[in-house]
Every structure is written in C-alpha cells, then in structure tokens.
Amino acid sequence: GVTYSLNHGVYSTVAITATTGNVDILGITNTGSGIWGQGAGATFTATTGNILMSGFQLAGNAAVNLNGVLTATAGSVTITGSNTTGNFAFWDNSLITAATGISITGTSAPGNGNATISMSGAMTVTGAGAPITLTANNTANPGVAAIADTGAITVARGGNITFISNGIINQTGAIALAANTT
C-alpha cells in the first residue's frame, strides 16, 4: 500500500489513480527517499488532471525514486526533488507519459559523484506543442553529471525538449521528434 515508512516520506508499492483531479504527493525524510514508488506495481495515473510530486531528503537514496509508470492522460507531470547530501534529487526507471508536458527539477549536493537527475526510463508527451523540461542544479560538484538520461524521449508535433544544468548533461537515449506539419 501507500505508507510512511521509517526511511521514506511516502512509500508506495501499489497503483494510485485519480479519475478526476490531480495526483499530488509530497514526501519529506531525513534518510531514504522522500517519495519512493517501489516496483513496477507502483504506478501513478491522473486520467483528467495532473501528476505533481515533490520529494525532499536530507541524506539517502533519492529525493524522488520512481520505478512504476506515470501517466497523465490529459494533463502534465511535474516533479521536484531536492536533497542535501543524498545520492540523487530524482531517480527514474519508469515510463513517464503526459499530454500537456513533463517538467522535472532537481537540486542536490551529492557528495558521491552521482547525477542530480538520473533517468533510464522513457519520457513521452502526446499533445501537440507539449514540452519536456529537465532542470538540474548540482550544488556540490558541477563537474559531474547534473543530468544523466539514457531513456528514450518522444515528443509530439510542435513540442520541444529543454535540458538546463549548471553541470554536465549526458543524454544518450534515443530522441524522436514528430514533424511539425502545421
């Protein structure tokens, strides 16, 4: 289920679905993950609204750590992660799909050389003109990867991709941009 655990602000192993309105999650912890969606079963779906996630941690694995699919069928996905001495502000193994845009912002001071935003899952925006924006601020070591993305990125016609960082951006996943035919 969805719980507060000893090490995590919000810990989920099950599907969370909002058929109306938003999925809005705030997780804060000293250790572990602010938000941890553990396993493929920890999916988050907003049928008509948006998915909003904010995770904060002092030290631990990731401020926001996702392994299940996120889907905002008609809306957007906005994720904010911040840590002080943990490994990642945002860690993702999942597929993120949204109609009107995806925005991920991470701020961290990882002392171990990890990226502020580390993604191996795919990102897809389905709505015309929808953006994908990743913003990373590595406050401790801008010389390491602030954004490390190996997942595929797919953008509908008229959309755009923006990566903003004060450190290294390492994007090795496939990128597919639909032709803007209008």
C-alpha positions in Angstrom: 0.0 0.0 0.0 0.9 3.6 0.4 2.5 4.4 3.8 5.0 6.5 5.7 7.9 4.2 6.5 10.9 4.5 8.8 13.2 5.6 6.0 10.8 7.2 3.4 8.4 10.1 3.5 5.9 8.4 1.1 6.4 4.8 0.1 4.2 3.0 -2.4 4.1 -0.5 -3.9 0.6 -0.2 -5.5 -1.2 1.7 -8.2 -2.5 5.2 -7.4 -5.2 6.5 -9.8 -7.2 9.8 -9.8 -10.1 9.6 -12.3 -10.9 13.3 -11.6 -8.5 15.9 -10.2 -4.8 15.5 -9.6 -2.4 13.0 -8.1 -0.5 15.3 -5.7 2.2 13.8 -3.5 4.6 15.4 -1.0 7.3 13.3 0.7 9.9 14.5 3.2 12.5 12.4 5.0 15.9 12.6 6.7 17.1 9.3 5.2 15.9 7.0 2.4 13.7 8.6 -0.3 11.2 11.5 0.1 8.9 9.7 -2.4 9.6 6.0 -3.3 7.4 4.2 -5.9 9.0 0.8 -5.4 8.5 -1.8 -8.1 6.5 -2.0 -11.4 3.2 -2.1 -9.4 3.8 1.4 -8.0 2.1 3.3 -10.9 0.6 6.8 -10.8 -2.2 7.8 -13.1 -4.2 11.0 -13.5 -7.0 10.5 -16.0 -8.2 14.1 -16.3 -5.7 16.0 -14.1 -2.0 16.4 -13.5 0.6 14.5 -11.5 2.5 16.6 -9.1 5.3 15.1 -7.0 7.7 16.9 -4.6 10.3 14.9 -2.6 12.8 16.3 -0.1 15.5 14.5 1.8 18.5 15.3 3.9 20.5 12.1 3.1 19.8 8.8 1.5 19.0 7.3 -1.9 16.9 9.8 -3.9 14.5 12.6 -3.1 12.1 11.1 -5.7 12.7 7.5 -6.7 10.3 6.0 -9.2 10.1 2.5 -10.7 6.4 2.3 -11.9 4.8 4.0 -14.9 3.5 7.6 -14.5 0.6 8.6 -16.9 -1.2 12.0 -17.1 -3.7 11.2 -19.8 -5.0 14.7 -20.3 -2.6 16.7 -18.1 1.0 17.2 -17.2 3.7 15.6 -14.9 5.6 18.0 -12.7 8.3 16.5 -10.4 10.5 18.4 -8.0 13.3 16.7 -6.0 15.8 18.2 -3.5 18.4 16.7 -1.3 21.2 17.9 0.9 23.7 15.1 0.9 21.9 12.1 -0.7 22.6 10.3 -3.9 20.1 11.8 -6.4 17.4 14.5 -6.4 15.5 12.4 -9.0 16.0 8.7 -9.9 13.7 7.1 -12.5 13.4 3.6 -14.1 9.9 4.1 -15.4 8.0 5.4 -18.3 6.6 8.9 -17.9 3.8 9.9 -20.3 1.8 13.2 -20.3 -0.5 15.1 -22.7 0.5 18.7 -21.9 4.1 18.4 -20.7 6.7 16.9 -18.4 8.8 19.1 -16.1 11.5 17.7 -13.7 13.5 19.9 -11.5 16.3 18.6 -9.2 18.6 20.3 -6.8 21.2 18.3 -4.9 24.6 18.2 -3.3 25.6 14.6 -3.9 29.0 14.0 -2.4 29.5 10.7 -4.2 29.6 12.0 -7.8 26.0 10.9 -8.7 23.9 12.9 -11.1 21.3 15.3 -9.7 18.7 13.8 -12.2 19.3 10.2 -13.3 16.9 8.7 -15.7 16.8 5.4 -17.6 13.0 5.4 -18.2 11.4 6.9 -21.3 9.6 10.2 -21.5 6.7 10.8 -23.9 4.5 13.8 -24.5 1.4 13.2 -26.6 -0.1 16.6 -27.0 0.8 19.0 -29.9 3.2 21.6 -28.6 3.8 19.9 -25.3 7.3 20.5 -23.8 9.7 18.3 -21.9 12.0 20.3 -19.5 14.7 19.0 -17.2 16.4 21.4 -14.8 19.3 20.3 -12.6 21.3 22.2 -10.1 24.2 20.2 -8.6 25.2 22.5 -5.7 28.2 20.4 -4.6 30.1 19.4 -7.7 29.1 20.9 -11.0 31.9 18.9 -12.7 29.9 15.7 -12.5 26.7 14.8 -14.5 23.9 17.0 -13.3 21.6 15.3 -15.8 22.2 11.6 -16.9 19.5 10.4 -19.2 19.6 7.1 -21.1 15.8 6.7 -21.7 14.1 7.4 -25.0 12.4 10.7 -25.5 9.3 11.1 -27.7 7.8 14.5 -28.5 4.5 15.2 -30.4 4.5 17.7 -33.2 5.3 21.3 -32.2 6.8 20.2 -28.9 10.2 20.8 -27.6 12.9 19.4 -25.3 14.9 21.6 -22.9 17.8 20.5 -20.6 19.1 23.2 -18.2 22.0 22.5 -15.9 25.0 24.0 -14.1 26.9 20.7 -14.7 27.4 18.1 -17.3 24.5 16.9 -19.4 24.8 13.3 -20.5 21.9 12.3 -22.7 22.4 9.0 -24.6 18.8 7.8 -25.1 17.0 8.0 -28.5 15.1 11.1 -29.3 12.1 11.1 -31.6 10.5 14.5 -32.6 7.4 14.4 -34.7 7.4 16.5 -37.8 5.7 19.9 -37.3 3.3 19.8 -40.3 1.0 22.7 -39.4 
